[in-house]
Amino acid sequence: MTRVRFEELVGDALDLIPKEFAAAMDNVVVLVEDRDRENPTLLGLYHGVALTERTSHYGGVLPDRITIFREAILDICRDEQDVVEEVAITVVHEIAHHFGIDDARLHELGWG
């Protein structure tokens, strides 16, 4: 799968986020990279300060980053439909971290 097609799928997954959640996303950027250098099997990563952790002192900082790792996702998928599903799951999972939802709760909700 080409990088352009993969990025389209990430955009499609972002479009699935309910409008009220998308509107509440503050100071966050979504990126696509091939792999995480430290953990090459990692599918996605949220790096930043979750909305639930921000205080009145939050400000003047670089955007939080959600990174979706293309090659790692492609490694575990059999076909394009698998990629579509895994990208959506990974995007939702990482956005949930932006809203302060931890991995344990995501697993409970079926978004592990």
N, C-alpha and C positions, 0 to 999 in steps of 0.2 A: 504494500500500500504506500502510495506517495505521501510525502510530508504534507502537501497541500490538501489531499483528501482527508488525512488524519486531522489536520487543523480544522477542516470543515466539520468533522464529527464532534470535535471539542466545542465548536460554536453551536452546533445543534444541541448538544447536551446542556450548554448554558441557557439556551432558549427554553429548555424544559423546566427551569427553575421558576417557581411561581413569582409573579410580578412583585408581590409584597416583599418577598425575600431578596429578589434582585435589587429592588429599590433600597433595601436596608444594607446592602453590601457597600462598605465604606472603605476607601483607600486600599483597594486590592486589585491586583492584576493577575491574569491567568496566562501562563506561558506554556509552550511545548518545547521540551528538550528530548534528546535521544535517550539518555540514561543518567541516573544519579551515579556520580563517580564512586562514592563511598558504599553504596548498596545498589548494584546494577540490576537487581530484580525488583526494586521499588517501583510501584506503578504511579504514585502521585505523592506530593509533599506540600504541606502548608507551612509557610514560614512567616511568622508575624505575631501580632498581638490580637488575640481573639476579641471580638466585640465585648464579651462578658468580662474581659480583664482590663479594658481601657478605663482610665480614670480621667479626671479633669485635667491632668497633666499631659495627656496624650495630645500630640500635635507636632507639626513640623518634622514628621518622620517620613521616610521613604515608604511607598506602598507595600502592604503585605503581598506575598507572592504565593500563588498556587501554581505548582509545576506539575504537568502531566508528562509522564515519560513514555514516549512513543514506542521505542524498541522493546521495552520491557512488556508493554501491553501486547504488542504484536507477537512476542514470544509465546504468550500463553493462549492465544486465540487461534482457532482453526480456520475461520472464514470471516468475511466482512461483517456478517451479522453478530458474531461474537465480539468483534472489535467495537461495533456500535454499542452493544450492551455494556461491555467493560469500561468504555470511555464514559458512558453515562454514570455508571456506578462510581467510578473513580472521581469524576467531577463533583458529584453530589457529596461523596465522602469528604473531599477536601474542603468544599464550601461549608459543610457542617462544622469542620474545625474552626473556620472563620467565625462561626456563630457560637463557638464555645462548647460544642458537643464532642465528647471524648470518644476514643475507640471502643471502650466497653459499651457505652450507650448506643453507638452506631451498630455494633454487633447485635445488641438486643433488638434494634429496629430492623435488622436484616440488611444493613448497608455496610457490613464488615468488609 
